[in-house]
Amino acid sequence: MTALSYDRETVQKSLRQKIRRAAATAIQQEDVWAKHNIQDVPAERVVRHTYNPESRQFLKHETIVKIEKEPFTNGAMRHCYRLKKLATPPQSASNHRFHSYGWSRSLNYVAKCYLNEDGEPDTNERESVLTDIILQYEAAHWAEKFNVTAPKKIDFIRAYAIEFVDRPGSPMFAVERFIAGKDCYGRGFHKHNTNSGFVDQEVRRQTPQVFSAHSFYASQGNRLVADIQGIGDLYTDPQVLSIDYRFGDGDLGPRGMALFFKNFRHCDLSDKMGIPIFPLSRNERKHQAKYDDDESTLSEGSPLLEALMDKFKMLDDNRKMRKSILLRPTDLNCSDSADTEKRSNFTDMSKTIRRSFVASKKKAVSVVKRTKSDVDEVAACLDLALIDAVFDNAAFHRYESGELKPRHFHRQNDEDDDSNLRQNMIKRKSVALMKVIHPPMEITDETKSNLGKVHYHLACLHGMDRFPEIVSLDGVVDDESPSHDVFSVVFHLSHAASLGNAQACLALARARVGLYSSVSPLLHTNIPIDFDSAKDLCRRAMSVERSPASPKAAAGCLLYQILEDEETAGDVEKLHVLEEALNFVNLAEREQAAVKEHVKNMESRGKADGFRIGDVVEGNYFMEGTYYPGKVIEVLDNGNSVVIQYDDDGSSETLTADNVRSIEISTEVLSHETSRLSDEEAFGVANTDEIVLLDYDLISKIAGLKEKTGDRAAAAGLFQQAAEMAMSAGKMQTANKWSMRAAELEA
C-alpha cells in the first residue's frame, strides 16, 4: 500500500464518519415544526421548477409536498406557509435509514406566494415568482465563484418554484429551506447592503461587501449581487443588479451598481482577492473618510430580527422599498419640450453652438467657485478622458513589484465597548484567514465597457442632485451653493470616457464646445472650451466597439458641425465623417428592429418555458465543453432534449437541455423594450445629448459634398434619395427642393 493510497483511504474514512455523525445529529434534533403536525396534512402533487444559470433554462419534474392551508405570517406583498418535502436519497446512497423516517423527519421549507389587491394569493404572478428563483440561483452561482478564493465561504439558500397543478389556476409558490438561529457572534438576521447603495456601517463585515464587488468583476461587469442579508454567511432574498435591467423591478442596473461602488470601502480582503480599486473623486473620498454610523437601512427597526414573523415582514417591506427607490424627485422631471427637441431636425448645429455661448450667460446656472486644486483635478480628468484606461498593479493597490500596499484605517472611538470588541474579533479572524494573496482579477474588454457604464451612471446621479452631502462637506449650504458636485461629474465622465463609454465621450464633447449636456446642467459652464479636444472626444466615441449606435451617430453629427463651423477641414474629410455618421444612423435603426423582433418572439413566452424551434442557442459540441452557436430545429422529450443545427458547418446534434445555452440579444443593443427599465426611465430624464441630424438631412449634406468633389451622378442619386425620404416624412417643401436639385444635376 502506497502512502498516497493510504492518505486517500484515510480521508474517505474520515468523511464517512463525519457524514454518519451529521445524520445522527439530524435524527436526534427536535423538529421545530413538530407541534404544527404538518405530516397530517394531505399531500399534494406539484411540479417543481429549478433554474440552471448556465443554460438560463428552468427544468421541471413532479414531486409531492405537504403544505398548511393557512399562512403562518405575511408581509406587504406575500403570504408565507409552512411546507414539508421528503428528501430524495441519491441513487448512490448505500444507507437509506435516515430517509426512511417519512414525513415526520422531512425537511422544513417556507413557501411564499404573492398577493393580489384583495390580499388573496395571486395566480397571475408566475413571472414574479420565477424571477425570485432566478435571483437566488444567480446569486448562488456567483457565490460559488467567490468561494474559490475567499477565506470565508458563503452560500445562498437554494430556492425553486412549485406549481400546484391540481389547484384551480395552478398557482405558483417560491420555496426555500427554513433557517433560524444566530451566527457565531450572536447576531440574528442582518442586512449588509441593499440594491440602492446602502452599505452597513454598524456590523461592518467585510465578506458580504467584498462578495458584492467580486460578483461584478467575476461576471465581467454584467452582474452585481446586492441586498445581502441573512444569518452569518447563509444569505437569502438577494437582488441581482444587471447591466441591462433584466431582473425585475428591484434591478436598478448600472445605476444601482454605481450607488454600491460609491459607498464601497476597499479593504485588506478585497486587495488580497485581487479586486481593483473603484476610483472616486476627491470630494467623494473626503466624504467617505468622514462617514459615520448614522446611515439608515431600507428596513425599519433593529437589524437584529429575532422573531420569524418580523423577518418575513422585513423582507417584503424591503421588496416594496426597492420599487420606491426608482421614484425621481419632482424637480428633476424633464421639460415638456425635451421629446420635441430630441426629435427635431437640427439642420445647422453650428448656429446652435454659437448661440450656446450667448444663452449660457442668460441662464441661471451658476459657475462653481474653484480652487487651484479643483482646476488641476478637472484638467487632469479631461486629459484622462482621451487615454485608454490601464489596469496595472497600482489599480489593484499594489506596488510595481506586485506586493500589496498596506492600508491604514482610522476609526473614531466608539462608546460601545462590546461593539469595539466585536469589530476587533472580526478583524483578527479575517486577517488570520486571508493568508493567501491572489493575483489581480482579469479585466477584460467587456469588464472595461461595463465599468465605463457604471462611471457614466454615477456621473448622471451626481448631475441629478442625488448626493447633496457631497456638495458641502462642512455642512454649510447657502444660495450660492451649487445643486451638485460638478467636479465629481467631470471625474466620472472622464473615467467612463477612458474606459470607452461613447455616451460619456459625447457628453464631454458637447461641454467642450459650450453645449448643454443632459448629464449635468453645470457641466458646460464649468469646464474650459476646447474645440480640438471636442473633436478628439467625438472621434473616440465613434471608434468605441462595445456601444449602441445612437451616441456614435450623435458624435458624428457633432463632429461634422464643428468641422463645418471651423471652416478649416476639407470636403473629403467632412464627407468621410458624414458617411460614417449615416452608417451609424442606419445601424441604430437595425438595432431597434432587432429589439422589436426579439420582443415579438418573447411576448408569448414565460420564464418557465423551455426551448422552441428557431431559438438561437449555443450547444456543448459533442459534450467536449466547448459551446458553438446554432439554432434549435427540433424539441424532444417534452423539452428535456433538443436538436441543434450549428451555424458554422450546418451539422446537427441532439443534446439534453442542460447542455444548451440560450443566446439573448446583445446587451449593447438592449433598450427599454426588452428591459424593465431604460436609462431614461431609471433616471427620469431624457438623454438629449443623442441628438442627430435626420437621415435624409445627412444624405443631402453628403450629396452636396459629392457635388463639390465633382461626382455629379452620385450627388444626383443621393439628392433624389433624400427627397423620397423627406416626402415619406411629410416634408414636402424640402422634398421638392432636393428633387429639383437632383434633376438639375442629371441634366
C-alpha positions in Angstrom: 0.0 0.0 0.0 1.5 3.3 -1.0 1.4 6.5 1.1 -0.9 8.1 -1.5 -3.5 5.3 -1.3 -3.3 5.3 2.5 -3.9 9.0 2.6 -6.9 8.7 0.2 -8.4 5.9 2.3 -7.9 7.8 5.5 -9.6 10.9 4.1 -12.5 8.8 2.8 -12.9 7.0 6.1 -12.9 10.4 7.9 -15.5 11.8 5.5 -17.8 8.8 6.0 -17.6 9.2 9.8 -18.5 12.9 9.5 -21.5 12.1 7.4 -22.7 9.5 9.8 -22.3 11.9 12.8 -24.2 14.6 10.9 -27.0 12.2 10.0 -27.2 11.0 13.6 -27.3 14.6 14.9 -30.1 15.4 12.4 -32.1 12.4 13.6 -31.7 13.4 17.2 -32.6 17.0 16.7 -36.1 18.0 17.6 -38.3 19.2 14.7 -39.1 22.9 15.4 -42.3 22.5 13.5 -43.4 19.2 15.0 -46.1 20.9 17.1 -47.9 22.0 13.9 -48.5 18.4 12.8 -47.9 19.2 9.1 -47.4 15.4 8.5 -51.1 15.0 9.0 -51.9 17.4 6.1 -52.9 15.7 2.9 -50.1 15.5 0.3 -50.4 17.4 -3.0 -48.9 16.8 -6.4 -46.7 19.6 -7.6 -44.3 20.4 -10.5 -41.0 21.7 -9.3 -39.2 24.3 -11.4 -35.5 24.5 -10.8 -33.3 27.0 -12.6 -29.9 26.4 -14.3 -28.0 29.7 -14.5 -25.5 28.3 -17.1 -28.2 27.4 -19.6 -30.7 30.1 -18.4 -33.5 27.5 -18.5 -35.9 26.0 -16.0 -36.1 22.2 -15.6 -39.3 20.6 -14.4 -40.1 17.4 -12.5 -43.0 16.2 -10.4 -42.9 15.6 -6.6 -45.3 15.7 -3.6 -45.4 18.1 -0.7 -47.5 18.9 2.4 -48.4 22.5 3.0 -50.5 24.2 5.6 -53.8 25.6 4.5 -53.4 28.9 6.3 -50.3 31.2 6.2 -48.3 31.5 9.4 -47.3 35.0 8.6 -47.4 37.6 5.8 -45.6 40.7 4.6 -46.8 43.6 2.4 -46.6 41.6 -0.8 -46.5 37.8 0.1 -48.1 35.1 2.3 -45.8 32.6 3.9 -46.7 28.9 4.5 -45.1 26.1 6.3 -44.3 23.3 3.9 -42.6 19.8 4.1 -41.0 17.9 1.3 -39.4 14.4 1.5 -35.7 14.4 0.8 -34.9 12.1 -2.1 -31.9 9.9 -1.4 -29.2 9.9 -4.1 -29.0 6.9 -6.3 -25.6 6.1 -5.0 -26.7 6.1 -1.4 -25.9 2.8 0.4 -27.8 3.6 3.7 -31.4 4.8 3.4 -32.1 4.7 7.2 -32.3 8.5 7.5 -34.6 8.8 4.5 -37.0 6.1 5.8 -38.4 8.3 8.6 -41.1 9.7 6.3 -43.0 13.0 6.8 -42.2 13.2 10.5 -38.5 13.8 9.6 -39.0 15.5 6.3 -37.3 18.8 5.6 -38.9 22.2 6.6 -39.5 24.8 3.9 -41.1 28.1 3.6 -43.5 28.6 0.7 -44.2 32.2 -0.4 -46.9 33.4 -2.7 -47.7 36.9 -4.0 -51.0 38.6 -3.0 -53.4 40.3 -5.3 -55.1 43.7 -4.5 -57.7 41.9 -2.3 -54.9 40.3 -0.2 -55.6 36.8 -1.7 -53.0 34.5 -3.4 -52.4 35.8 -6.9 -52.3 33.1 -9.6 -51.1 35.6 -12.2 -47.7 36.3 -10.6 -45.9 33.4 -12.1 -43.2 35.6 -13.7 -42.5 37.4 -10.4 -42.1 34.0 -8.6 -39.8 32.7 -11.3 -37.8 36.0 -11.2 -37.2 35.4 -7.5 -35.9 32.0 -8.2 -33.6 33.2 -10.9 -32.2 35.8 -8.5 -31.4 33.1 -5.9 -29.7 30.9 -8.4 -27.8 33.7 -10.0 -26.6 34.8 -6.6 -25.6 31.3 -5.6 -23.7 30.9 -8.9 -21.5 34.0 -8.2 -21.1 32.8 -4.6 -19.5 29.6 -5.9 -17.1 31.7 -7.9 -16.3 33.8 -4.8 -15.7 30.7 -2.7 -12.9 29.6 -4.9 -10.6 32.2 -3.4 -12.5 33.6 -0.4 -11.2 32.7 3.1 -14.8 32.5 4.4 -17.2 30.6 2.3 -20.7 31.9 1.7 -23.9 30.4 0.4 -27.4 31.3 -0.6 -30.4 29.2 0.3 -31.4 27.2 -2.7 -34.8 28.2 -3.9 -37.2 26.8 -6.5 -40.8 27.2 -7.6 -43.6 24.7 -7.1 -46.7 24.7 -9.2 -49.8 23.2 -7.7 -51.1 21.7 -10.9 -54.3 20.2 -9.2 -55.5 23.5 -7.8 -57.6 26.0 -9.8 -55.3 28.3 -11.8 -52.2 26.2 -11.0 -50.8 28.8 -8.5 -47.0 29.0 -8.2 -45.1 29.4 -4.9 -41.5 30.2 -4.3 -39.9 27.7 -1.9 -36.7 27.8 0.2 -35.3 26.0 3.2 -36.3 27.3 6.6 -33.4 28.8 8.5 -33.3 30.2 12.1 -30.8 30.9 14.8 -27.8 33.2 15.2 -24.3 33.4 13.8 -21.1 32.8 15.8 -21.1 36.4 17.1 -24.6 36.1 18.4 -26.3 38.1 15.7 -29.6 37.1 14.2 -30.9 38.1 10.7 -28.9 41.1 9.4 -28.9 43.2 6.3 -25.4 44.0 5.0 -26.2 46.1 1.9 -29.1 47.0 -0.4 -29.7 47.4 -4.1 -29.8 51.2 -3.8 -26.3 51.9 -2.4 -26.7 51.3 1.4 -23.6 49.6 2.9 -23.9 48.6 6.5 -21.8 50.7 8.9 -22.9 49.0 12.1 -21.6 45.5 11.9 -19.0 46.4 9.2 -18.4 42.9 8.0 -16.0 42.7 5.1 -17.1 39.4 3.5 -20.6 40.5 2.3 -19.4 43.8 0.8 -16.4 42.2 -0.9 -18.6 39.5 -2.3 -20.8 42.1 -4.0 -17.8 43.8 -5.5 -16.3 40.4 -6.5 -19.5 39.4 -8.3 -19.2 42.4 -10.5 -15.7 41.7 -11.7 -16.2 37.9 -11.9 -19.2 38.5 -14.2 -17.1 40.9 -16.4 -19.4 43.7 -15.1 -22.6 42.1 -16.2 -23.9 41.4 -12.6 -23.6 42.7 -9.1 -25.3 40.7 -6.3 -26.7 43.1 -3.7 -29.3 43.1 -0.9 -27.0 40.7 1.0 -29.0 39.6 4.1 -29.2 36.5 6.3 -27.8 34.8 9.3 -24.0 34.5 9.4 -22.8 33.7 5.8 -26.0 32.0 4.8 -27.9 34.5 2.8 -31.4 34.8 1.3 -33.6 37.0 -0.8 -30.9 38.8 -2.8 -31.3 41.3 -5.6 -29.1 40.9 -8.6 -28.3 44.0 -10.5 -27.6 43.6 -14.2 -26.1 45.8 -16.8 -29.4 45.7 -18.8 -32.1 45.7 -16.1 -33.3 42.2 -16.7 -34.0 41.1 -13.1 -37.4 42.7 -12.3 -38.4 45.9 -10.5 -35.6 45.8 -8.0 -32.9 45.7 -10.6 -31.6 49.2 -10.8 -29.0 48.2 -13.4 -25.7 50.2 -13.7 -27.3 52.9 -11.6 -27.6 50.5 -8.6 -24.0 49.3 -9.3 -22.9 53.0 -9.2 -24.6 53.5 -5.9 -22.9 50.5 -4.4 -19.4 51.4 -5.6 -19.7 55.0 -4.4 -20.1 53.7 -0.8 -18.0 50.5 -1.1 -14.8 50.7 1.1 -11.8 48.8 -0.2 -10.1 46.7 2.5 -7.3 44.2 3.0 -9.7 41.4 2.0 -10.6 43.0 -1.4 -6.9 43.7 -2.0 -5.8 40.2 -1.3 -8.6 38.8 -3.5 -7.3 40.9 -6.4 -10.3 43.2 -6.7 -9.3 46.5 -8.4 -9.9 49.9 -6.8 -13.0 51.8 -8.0 -11.8 55.4 -8.4 -13.7 58.1 -6.5 -13.4 61.8 -6.9 -11.5 63.9 -4.3 -14.8 65.1 -2.7 -16.3 61.6 -2.7 -13.2 60.3 -0.8 -13.4 63.2 1.7 -17.0 62.4 2.4 -16.2 58.7 2.7 -13.4 59.5 5.2 -15.9 61.3 7.5 -18.5 58.6 7.1 -20.1 57.9 10.5 -22.6 55.4 11.8 -25.8 57.3 11.2 -26.8 55.6 7.9 -30.3 54.1 7.8 -31.3 50.9 6.1 -34.4 50.2 4.0 -35.8 48.1 6.8 -37.4 49.6 9.8 -36.3 48.9 13.4 -33.5 46.9 14.7 -31.3 44.9 12.3 -31.3 42.0 14.8 -34.6 40.5 14.0 -35.2 37.7 16.4 -38.8 36.9 15.5 -39.5 34.8 12.4 -42.6 36.9 11.5 -40.6 40.1 11.7 -38.0 38.6 9.4 -40.6 37.9 6.6 -42.3 41.2 7.0 -38.9 42.9 6.7 -38.1 41.0 3.5 -41.4 42.1 1.9 -41.0 45.7 3.2 -37.6 45.7 1.6 -39.0 44.5 -1.7 -41.6 47.2 -1.6 -38.9 49.8 -1.0 -37.0 48.6 -4.0 -39.7 50.0 -6.2 -39.9 53.3 -4.4 -36.2 53.8 -4.8 -36.9 54.2 -8.6 -39.0 57.4 -8.0 -37.2 60.6 -9.0 -37.6 63.9 -7.2 -40.3 66.1 -8.9 -37.9 68.8 -9.6 -35.8 66.5 -11.8 -38.6 65.9 -14.4 -37.6 66.8 -17.9 -39.4 69.7 -19.6 -42.3 69.1 -22.0 -40.1 70.2 -24.9 -37.5 67.6 -24.3 -39.1 65.0 -26.6 -39.7 67.5 -29.2 -36.1 68.7 -29.1 -34.9 65.2 -29.3 -36.9 64.5 -32.5 -36.4 67.9 -34.1 -34.3 68.5 -37.2 -31.1 70.4 -36.3 -30.1 71.3 -39.8 -27.4 73.9 -38.7 -25.8 72.8 -35.5 -23.1 75.4 -35.9 -25.6 78.1 -35.2 -26.6 76.2 -32.1 -23.0 76.1 -31.0 -22.6 79.8 -31.4 -25.9 80.6 -29.7 -25.0 78.5 -26.7 -22.2 80.9 -25.7 -24.8 83.7 -25.5 -27.5 81.6 -24.0 -25.2 80.4 -21.2 -24.8 83.9 -20.0 -28.5 84.4 -19.6 -29.3 81.1 -17.9 -29.5 81.0 -14.1 -26.8 78.3 -14.0 -24.0 79.2 -11.5 -20.4 78.9 -12.2 -19.0 77.0 -9.3 -16.2 78.6 -7.3 -13.0 76.7 -7.9 -9.7 76.4 -6.0 -6.4 75.7 -7.7 -6.7 72.1 -6.7 -10.2 71.9 -8.4 -8.8 73.4 -11.6 -5.9 70.9 -11.6 -8.2 68.0 -10.9 -10.5 69.0 -13.8 -7.6 69.4 -16.2 -6.1 66.0 -15.2 -9.5 64.4 -15.7 -10.1 65.9 -19.1 -6.6 64.6 -20.2 -7.5 61.2 -18.8 -10.7 61.1 -21.0 -8.6 60.8 -24.1 -6.3 58.0 -22.8 -7.3 54.3 -22.7 -7.6 53.0 -19.1 -4.8 50.8 -17.9 -5.2 48.3 -15.1 -1.7 47.9 -13.8 -0.6 46.9 -10.3 -1.4 50.4 -9.0 -5.1 49.8 -9.9 -5.1 46.8 -7.5 -3.4 48.8 -4.6 -0.1 47.1 -5.2 3.5 48.2 -5.8 5.1 47.8 -9.2 6.6 44.6 -7.9 3.1 43.2 -7.3 3.4 43.4 -3.5 0.4 44.7 -1.7 0.4 48.2 -0.3 -0.6 48.4 3.4 -3.9 50.0 4.3 -4.2 52.3 7.3 -7.7 52.9 8.7 -8.5 55.4 11.4 -11.7 54.9 13.2 -13.2 57.2 15.9 -13.6 55.8 19.4 -16.9 54.0 19.9 -18.7 54.3 23.2 -19.9 50.8 22.8 -17.1 48.6 24.2 -18.9 45.5 23.1 -19.1 46.8 19.5 -15.3 47.5 19.6 -14.6 44.1 20.9 -16.7 42.5 18.2 -15.1 44.5 15.5 -11.6 43.5 16.7 -12.6 39.9 16.8 -13.9 40.1 13.2 -10.8 41.9 12.0 -8.4 39.5 13.7 -10.3 36.5 12.3 -10.4 37.9 8.7 -6.7 38.7 8.8 -5.9 35.2 10.1 -8.0 33.5 7.4 -6.7 35.5 4.5 -3.1 34.3 4.3 -3.0 33.8 0.5 -2.6 36.8 -1.7 -4.3 36.1 -5.1 -3.3 37.6 -8.4 -5.3 40.5 -9.7 -8.7 39.6 -11.3 -8.8 39.6 -15.0 -10.1 42.9 -16.5 -11.5 42.0 -20.0 -12.7 44.5 -22.6 -16.2 43.6 -21.6 -15.4 44.4 -18.0 -14.0 47.8 -19.0 -17.1 48.6 -21.1 -19.4 47.8 -18.3 -17.2 49.6 -15.8 -17.4 52.6 -18.1 -21.2 52.5 -17.9 -21.1 52.4 -14.1 -18.9 55.6 -14.1 -21.2 57.2 -16.6 -24.3 56.5 -14.5 -22.5 57.7 -11.3 -21.8 61.0 -13.1 -25.5 61.2 -14.1 -26.6 60.5 -10.5 -24.4 63.4 -9.4 -26.0 65.6 -12.1 -29.4 64.7 -10.8 -28.5 66.1 -7.3 -28.6 62.6 -5.9 -25.7 63.3 -3.4 -26.3 66.7 -1.7 -23.9 65.6 1.1 -21.0 65.8 -1.4 -21.7 69.5 -2.3 -20.9 70.8 1.2 -18.7 68.6 3.3 -18.7 71.2 6.1 -22.5 71.2 6.2 -22.8 74.8 5.1 -25.3 75.3 2.3 -26.4 78.8 1.0 -28.0 80.3 -2.0 -24.7 80.4 -3.8 -24.0 76.7 -3.3 -24.3 74.5 -6.4 -27.0 71.9 -6.6 -24.4 69.1 -7.0 -20.7 68.5 -7.2 -19.8 69.2 -10.8 -16.2 68.1 -10.2 -17.4 64.6 -9.4 -19.4 64.7 -12.6 -16.3 65.6 -14.6 -14.3 62.9 -12.8 -16.6 60.0 -13.5 -17.4 61.1 -17.1 -13.6 61.2 -17.7 -13.1 57.8 -16.3 -16.0 56.5 -18.3 -14.6 58.0 -21.5 -11.2 56.5 -20.7 -13.0 53.1 -20.4 -14.5 53.6 -23.9 -18.0 54.8 -23.0 -19.4 56.6 -26.0 -22.1 58.5 -24.1 -19.5 59.9 -21.7 -17.3 61.0 -24.7 -20.3 62.6 -26.2 -21.3 64.5 -23.0 -17.8 65.8 -22.6 -17.5 66.8 -26.3 -20.7 68.8 -26.0 -19.5 70.6 -22.9 -16.1 71.3 -24.5 -17.9 73.3 -27.2 -20.2 75.0 -24.8 -23.3 72.9 -25.5 -25.7 71.9 -22.7 -25.4 68.2 -21.6 -28.3 66.3 -20.1 -25.8 64.7 -17.7 -25.4 67.9 -15.7 -26.7 71.5 -16.2 -23.5 72.7 -14.7 -21.1 70.8 -16.9 -20.8 73.2 -19.9 -20.3 76.3 -17.7 -17.6 74.8 -15.6 -15.1 73.2 -18.0 -13.0 75.2 -20.5 -13.9 75.4 -24.1 -11.6 73.4 -26.4 -12.7 72.5 -29.9 -9.7 70.3 -30.6 -10.5 68.3 -27.5 -14.1 68.1 -28.5 -13.2 66.7 -31.9 -10.9 64.1 -30.3 -13.8 63.1 -28.0 -16.2 62.8 -30.9 -13.7 60.6 -32.8 -13.2 58.5 -29.6 -16.9 58.0 -29.2 -17.3 56.9 -32.9 -14.5 54.3 -32.5 -15.9 52.6 -29.5 -16.8 49.0 -30.3 -19.0 48.0 -27.4 -21.6 50.7 -27.7 -25.0 51.2 -29.2 -25.0 53.2 -32.5 -27.1 56.1 -31.3 -24.4 58.0 -29.4 -21.9 57.3 -32.1 -24.3 58.8 -34.7 -24.8 61.9 -32.5 -21.0 62.2 -32.1 -20.6 62.0 -35.8 -23.1 64.8 -36.4 -21.5 67.0 -33.7 -18.0 66.4 -35.2 -19.3 67.4 -38.7 -20.9 70.6 -37.4 -17.7 71.5 -35.6 -15.7 71.0 -38.8 -18.2 73.0 -40.7 -18.2 75.8 -38.2 -14.3 76.0 -38.1 -14.2 76.1 -42.0 -10.7 74.5 -41.9 -11.4 70.9 -42.9 -11.5 69.8 -46.5 -14.6 68.4 -48.2 -13.1 64.9 -48.3 -12.7 64.8 -44.5 -16.2 66.2 -43.9 -17.6 63.7 -46.4 -16.0 60.8 -44.6 -17.4 62.0 -41.2 -20.9 62.3 -42.7 -20.8 58.9 -44.4 -19.7 57.3 -41.1 -22.5 59.1 -39.2 -25.0 57.9 -41.7 -23.8 54.4 -41.3 -24.3 54.7 -37.5 -27.9 56.1 -38.0 -28.7 53.1 -40.2 -27.2 50.7 -37.7 -29.2 52.3 -34.9 -32.4 51.6 -37.0 -31.3 48.0 -37.5 -30.7 47.7 -33.7 -34.1 48.9 -32.9 -35.6 46.5 -35.5 -33.7 43.6 -33.8 -35.0 44.6 -30.4 -38.6 44.7 -31.7 -38.2 41.3 -33.3 -36.8 40.0 -30.0 -39.7 41.4 -28.1 -42.2 39.9 -30.5 -40.7 36.5 -30.1 -40.7 36.8 -26.3 -44.2 38.2 -25.8 -45.9 34.8 -25.5 -43.1 33.1 -23.6 -42.7 32.9 -19.9 -39.6 32.3 -17.9 -40.5 28.6 -17.2 -41.0 27.8 -20.9 -38.3 25.7 -22.5 -36.6 25.9 -25.8 -38.6 26.3 -29.0 -37.8 25.6 -32.6 -35.9 28.5 -34.1 -34.3 29.6 -30.8 -30.8 30.9 -31.2 -28.6 28.9 -28.8 -25.2 27.6 -28.0 -24.6 23.8 -27.8 -22.0 21.9 -25.9 -20.5 20.3 -29.0 -20.1 16.5 -28.6 -20.1 17.2 -24.8 -16.5 18.4 -25.1 -17.1 21.5 -23.0 -16.9 24.0 -26.0 -20.1 25.8 -26.9 -20.9 26.7 -30.5 -23.8 28.8 -31.8 -26.7 27.4 -33.7 -30.5 27.1 -33.9 -33.0 24.7 -32.4 -34.5 22.6 -35.2 -36.4 20.1 -33.1 -37.6 19.7 -29.5 -37.7 16.2 -27.9 -38.8 14.6 -24.7 -41.1 17.4 -23.6 -38.3 19.9 -23.9 -35.7 17.9 -22.0 -33.7 17.4 -25.2 -33.3 19.4 -28.4 -31.7 19.0 -31.8 -29.3 21.8 -32.7 -28.1 22.8 -36.1 -24.7 24.5 -35.8 -24.1 27.7 -37.7 -20.5 27.0 -38.9 -20.9 23.8 -40.8 -24.7 23.0 -40.8 -24.2 19.8 -38.8 -26.8 18.8 -36.2 -26.6 17.2 -32.8 -29.1 16.0 -30.1 -28.3 17.4 -26.7 -30.0 17.5 -23.3 -31.4 20.9 -22.3 -28.7 21.4 -19.6 -26.0 21.3 -22.4 -27.7 24.1 -24.3 -27.5 27.8 -23.5 -29.8 30.5 -24.7 -28.3 33.3 -26.5 -30.0 36.6 -25.7 -29.9 39.7 -27.8 -26.7 41.7 -27.4 -26.6 43.8 -24.2 -25.3 46.8 -26.3 -28.5 46.7 -28.3 -31.0 46.3 -25.5 -33.4 49.2 -24.8 -36.4 49.8 -22.7 -38.5 47.5 -24.9 -36.7 44.4 -23.6 -35.7 45.7 -20.2 -37.9 46.5 -17.3 -36.3 50.0 -17.3 -34.5 52.1 -19.8 -31.8 54.6 -18.8 -34.4 57.3 -19.4 -36.9 55.6 -17.1 -34.3 54.9 -14.5 -33.1 58.5 -14.4 -36.4 60.2 -15.0 -34.9 62.4 -17.7 -34.4 62.1 -21.4 -30.8 61.9 -22.8 -31.0 64.9 -25.1 -27.3 64.5 -25.9 -28.1 62.0 -28.5 -29.5 64.5 -31.0 -28.7 63.6 -34.6 -29.5 65.0 -38.0 -32.3 63.2 -39.6 -31.1 60.6 -42.1 -32.4 62.5 -45.1 -30.6 65.6 -43.9 -27.4 63.6 -43.7 -27.9 62.2 -47.2 -28.5 65.7 -48.6 -25.3 67.0 -47.0 -23.4 64.1 -48.4 -24.9 64.8 -51.8 -23.7 68.4 -51.5 -20.2 67.3 -50.8 -20.2 64.8 -53.6 -21.3 67.6 -55.9 -18.3 69.7 -54.7 -15.9 66.9 -55.4 -17.2 66.6 -59.0 -19.2 63.4 -58.7 -22.5 64.8 -60.2 -24.0 61.4 -60.8 -23.6 60.2 -57.2 -24.8 63.6 -55.9 -28.0 63.4 -58.1 -28.8 59.9 -56.8 -28.3 61.0 -53.2 -30.4 64.1 -53.6 -33.2 62.0 -55.1 -32.9 59.5 -52.2 -33.1 62.3 -49.7 -36.2 63.8 -51.5 -38.0 60.5 -51.3 -37.2 60.0 -47.6 -38.3 63.6 -46.8 -41.5 63.1 -48.7 -42.2 59.9 -46.6 -41.7 62.1 -43.5 -44.1 64.7 -44.7 -41.5 67.3 -45.5 -43.0 68.2 -48.9 -41.2 71.5 -49.5 -37.8 70.1 -48.6 -38.5 67.0 -50.8 -39.5 69.2 -53.7 -36.2 71.3 -53.4 -34.0 68.3 -53.3 -35.9 66.6 -56.2 -35.3 69.7 -58.4 -31.7 69.7 -57.4 -31.3 66.1 -58.5 -32.9 66.9 -61.8 -30.5 69.8 -62.4 -27.5 67.5 -61.8 -28.8 64.8 -64.1 -29.4 67.4 -66.9 
